Amino acid sequence: MKLIKLNLFVAVVVLFGACNGQKDKNEAQVEMNYAEKADSLAHHLIITDGHIDLPYALQHKGFNLSDDHLQKMVISTDSGNFDFERAKQGGLDAPFMSIYVAATFQDSGGAKEEADTLISYIHGIINSLPDKFAPGRSPQEIEENFKKGLISLPMGLENGAPIGDDLSNVKYFFDKGIRYITLTHSKDNQICDSSYDTARTWNGLSPFGVEVVKEMNRVGIMVDVSHLSDSTFYDIMKITQVPVIASHSSCRHFTPGWERNMSDDMIKVLGERGGVLQINLGTSFLDGDIGKINKDNEVKMEALLTEKGLEATSIEGKKLIADFKKENPELFSTLQRVADHIDNVVEIAGIDHVGIGTDFDGVDNALPEGLKDVSQYPNLIEELLKRGYSEGDIEKICYKNVWRVWNEVQKVAGLL
């Protein structure tokens, strides 16, 4: 009898182990299916990214249009977050190239010339590599490029300073290929107030800024509300005839008190007016707690350098920095937190009002694990699938929400 009971116990244990083994196998299969489906979606859907700072990065690396430079800096490179090969791997089809003009040009002059220089880089890349890249001047053009396997390079002007005080420059930049304008950057300018500037020069839009928004509506350039003060955002919402985008912002819910991100009420208003918030992947945009720790460590490191009388670029200074960072490594947000931001927008405004605006090459390497460069969009899609987002939902997030805004802007401007 004891032998029978023992054999029965062994059989149960074996069966239980087999069931657990099958369960683990099934779970692994499910995980693999999510990953495979995500990769398939990434390469069958158009993916647009609202903000990639490649032009500025190229400028500061001494970019020129020689074959050698194109290979090392645009087609295949180990540096930065963007190149052709990794974009293809990740399924990226329409990255908006940021034509970033620093606020310093507002004092020194030359803002328009700076914008023209960066725009010329993108035109040069397209002309030099027509088998890889193409212009992205409309959703329709991008869709045709997608069918040919080409990566489109639409452009957005980050900082309206190059417009100067001449309203005709709005059309000038449209003709150059600019399809959105971030009205200001880190300082108040002639158009409006910045979220980073406490001067509050205009308490929103300037009188000229009102005319700029109206002219953008007339010409067919999307208004980008990233970087703007809250009062500027609400002023725009009162006068724009078309929906707007936030090309690379995130949700203030996760970074309390930080005006650079959008508040719940702003997201609600943005959604009610048909706009789209494209989520920024910078760690400081995604997680206020982690951002604070990293910032505090930066302050401590600077204080140490000052205390010891060292320059950061000196041999001793570099060693101090390396030792400090080894003991206080930089912290990064997570892929899951990015999805939390998407969830938050969907909860407040709905699935039609969220997109992707990574800020690759603009937030250095302060990016979430699993979303370090343009090869990794499938990782985000996989996380969204796990959270129950449908293929139709993901299609909207990847490009259709932005296309809806862009098409409406074109329609009102008489371009469709």
Buried (B, 14 or more C-beta within 10 A) or exposed (E): EEEEEEEEEEEEEEEEEEEEEEEEEEEEEEEEEBBEBBBBBBBEBBBBBBBBBBBBBBBEEEBEBEEEBBBBBBBEBEEBBBBBBBBBBBBBBBBBBBBBBBBEBBEEEBBBEBBBBBBEBBBBBBEBBEEBBBBBBBBBBBBEBBEEEBBBBBBBBBBBBBBBEEBEBBBBBBEBBBBBBBBBBBBBBBBBBBBBBEEEBBEBBBEBBBBBBBBBBBBBBBBBBBBBBBBBBBBBBEBBEBBBBBBBBBBBBBBEEBBBBBBBEBBBBBBEBBBBBBBBBBBBBBBBEBBEBBEEBEEEBEEBBEEEEBEEEEEEBEEBBEEBEEEBEBBBBBBEBBBBBBBBBBEBBBBBBBBBBBBBBBBEEBBBEBBBBBBBBBBBBBBBBBBEBEBEBBBBBBBBBBBBBBBBBBEBBEBE
